[in-house]
Amino acid sequence: MMNAPKIFSTDVIAIISSGFITVLFLIAVLGFWRFESADQMAGWIRPVGGIVDIRADAPARIRDIRTHVGAFVPANVILVVFDLDSNEVGGRTRSVSEIETLAEQSNLIDAQLHTRRDELETDLQLLTAQVEAWRAAVASAERRLEIAQRGVEIQRHRLDQLRDLLERGRSTAGQVQIQEIQYLAALDSVAQIEAAIVGLHGLIGNSGAQRHSIQLETQTMISELNRQRVLINGEIESSRHRGFAEIALPTPSVVADIHADIGQYVQAGELVLSAYRHNTSFEIVLLVPSSNPSQLDVGQSLNITFVGEDYADLGPFSADVRTISMDAVSPSDLRSPVQISEPVYRIVADFSNPGGSVATPPFELRPEMLVTAALATRDVNIFDLLISG
């Protein structure tokens, strides 16, 4: 019987086996080889609990706004005052007693203005008297300086004489040493008087700035009192024939934004002021395009960077993903300071420390500050990349 011919030699079979084993090894290595990948997301920060929008209850004209953006406002403090017709919804007419109270406040402000002007005159008179005293002290010190300088010349002349006598044997070293001490004491006296004169001149020079500061402080106070008096007198006048409405917040808050100006006429339901609860913490809202969803998990770590030149050297700051929305939101349905042109998924994250304790950036946080976020670290194997394309 004839033997079947050998198709491959032993060497060829060995080479094929070695190549097959190498391919299997590479597949195994690539399957377990992992490297970092990062996704970038845009977003902003917002107070936990959100921002409260305060709107006008009825058509009205804004008489006064008594706060500013970023201001802390205690509970039930009047922030905005409206002028209304007395028959408007939400309006009421001030009683006679309320108008009398306003008149008393106006009279009190007049008394404060008179008192502050008198105090200014007194303060300036005292400062003038003090400056005159300093100038007199300078004149006295200059006379003493002239005498001390003559004393220095006398002591130096005596020292020169004793040194000459010592060289000729008619004086002793002890006498010379005593005279040297007296000469140095005279020099020290001159230096002290000169330092005192310099100090007095400094006080006199600073008195001009002090006078300006007193006048500026008083003028600022007088201007504020005049402003209050004008407002109160305006309220007295308008309250005789108009009603009013007021806006206050029931809890201590921080003003996020003011959407109207004094004198502006607003319609019912028009946005006037936005605020958020005082001492609230801030959270991060991130947007992910629905066309390119990010592979994020709850609890995953993020690096947060604030947008703007003021924060270029600060951060990044650590944050952890808290919630991930599974429903895409269209641009028209989302109030966002970040410009979007397609439906997005929303991700909410909290600032954190690697150790787990809550941390926030070391500067003042304000609603709608823009941020960017990237995954702190994310491992992806080669098969993940091949599948995701």
Secondary structure as GFF3:
##gff-version 3
##sequence-region A 1 389
A	DSSP	alpha_helix	10	32	.	.	.	ID=ss1
A	DSSP	beta_strand	34	36	.	.	.	ID=ss2
A	DSSP	beta_strand	40	47	.	.	.	ID=ss3
A	DSSP	beta_strand	52	55	.	.	.	ID=ss4
A	DSSP	beta_strand	60	65	.	.	.	ID=ss5
A	DSSP	beta_strand	72	73	.	.	.	ID=ss6
A	DSSP	beta_strand	80	84	.	.	.	ID=ss7
A	DSSP	beta_strand	92	93	.	.	.	ID=ss8
A	DSSP	alpha_helix	96	167	.	.	.	ID=ss9
A	DSSP	alpha_helix	173	239	.	.	.	ID=ss10
A	DSSP	beta_strand	243	247	.	.	.	ID=ss11
A	DSSP	beta_strand	253	258	.	.	.	ID=ss12
A	DSSP	beta_strand	265	266	.	.	.	ID=ss13
A	DSSP	beta_strand	271	277	.	.	.	ID=ss14
A	DSSP	beta_strand	282	289	.	.	.	ID=ss15
A	DSSP	beta_strand	301	306	.	.	.	ID=ss16
A	DSSP	three_ten_helix	309	311	.	.	.	ID=ss17
A	DSSP	beta_strand	317	324	.	.	.	ID=ss18
A	DSSP	three_ten_helix	331	333	.	.	.	ID=ss19
A	DSSP	beta_strand	344	351	.	.	.	ID=ss20
A	DSSP	beta_strand	370	375	.	.	.	ID=ss21
A	DSSP	beta_strand	379	381	.	.	.	ID=ss22
A	DSSP	alpha_helix	382	388	.	.	.	ID=ss23
###
